[in-house]
Amino acid sequence: MYSKLYLPENNEPVCLPRSTSRQKKQQQSLDQYLRFNYPQVASRSMSFLQATSLVDNKNDAKVLNVLQGEIAHATSRQADVVLSTDATTCHVVALRSTSTRSVPLVTVTHVDRIGCIPCLQSAMRVHIDYHQQPMIQMEIHMVGGFLDKRGTSQALSTFLISQFSELASLLQDQIHVILSTLCISSMNTTYLSSCPNSAAPVARGLAIYPETGIVCMVNSISSFPSQHVGPAIALRAARLYSSSLYLKDTLYLIHDYNRNNDNYNSTTSSSVINIRPFRYDVNRWFESLLQMTDQEMLFKTSTSPECEGSDYCENIRNSIRFMQQVKCTDVFGPLLDQPLNFVRNNYTNSWDLDLKESSDTGRSDLCKLFLN
C-alpha cells in the first residue's frame, strides 16, 4: 500500500505493508522492511553515520537541548541548533517544515515508549498553524534504537513509522512529508568488541540546524560545555519518576515558537523553556538505588544496561538527590499550579529564571538556588 511518505531522492512514495498499522505482531519490523526494499533509505542512514559532526561544542551557537520524554518547537530565530542525545532503545525524531512566507520551524522529541499518538498529531498540526499556508513541506529525521534482545527498539521503530504514515495520509492536503533520515534499529546497530554478540546503537541522538535543515549525529550532551545542556536538568529528569498519570503517554512540551513574533516579517524572537507543574514523590526505593554500584543500577533501571553512557548512573543519582532535597510543592507551589520559565539571555546559552509572577519569596530563593 502506497503511503503519503515520500523519499527525498525522486519524490517516490513509500509503499508499506497494509497490515503494519493495525497488526500487533509483525514478521518483519518496518525498519527492516524499508532497509531491504528501499536501498536509498539504508544508504542515507549510512551517510548520516559516516558524516562528520557539524556541532562545535566550543562555539557560541544557541543550543536547545531536549531530554527524554520531552518535545520542543523552535524557529531558526530562537535556536541555531536543536538536539537530543543519549538514546539507546529510545528514538529521537526531528521534524522540519518550510514554506514560502515563514522562517523554518523544527520540532525535536525524544520518544521513549509506544503511545503518545495525540502528541505526534499535535506536533504536525503545530507546523500547519505556524506557516498558515495551503501546503507546506516537512522533512522527518529519525535516529535511535538497535537490535536489542527484547525487540523494544524495533517495536518503537515500527510504531513511529506507522503513525507518521497515517498522519501524512490524514494531513496530505496540507503537508507533503519527506522521509529524509531513518537511522533506526537494524540500520543503527553495531556489536561490542568487549562483549561478543552484544549489540549497541551507533547513533544515540541528533542535532538539527533549523535554518539550513542540516542534521548530524550527536551521541552525548556530556561532551558539551555545561551551559549548552540547559537549565533545571535534574528537575526535568524527575518527570521520569512522576506519579502524574497524564505524563505516562504524553510528550512534555518544554519550548514553543513565539506565536506573537515568529511570523514571516519578524526579526526577533524570545526563547523560553517552560516547565509545567508535575508531582513527584520520594519513593522508598530511592535510598537503595543510591547505595547501588553502577553495575547494579544499570541492570535495575535500564532497558539496555550494556549500552548506557558513562554518565547514566550519575544522572540518575542527581535526580534522586534533587527529589529528596526539594519537594515538588516547593518548586511549583502548594497547589502545583505555578510553572517555571527560563528565558534565554539574549543570544547566549545562559537562561534566566523568571519568577516575576511569584509572590512567594521563599519559593523564589529556593528555585534560584537549586535550578539555575
Disulfide bonds with the S-S distance in Angstrom:
none
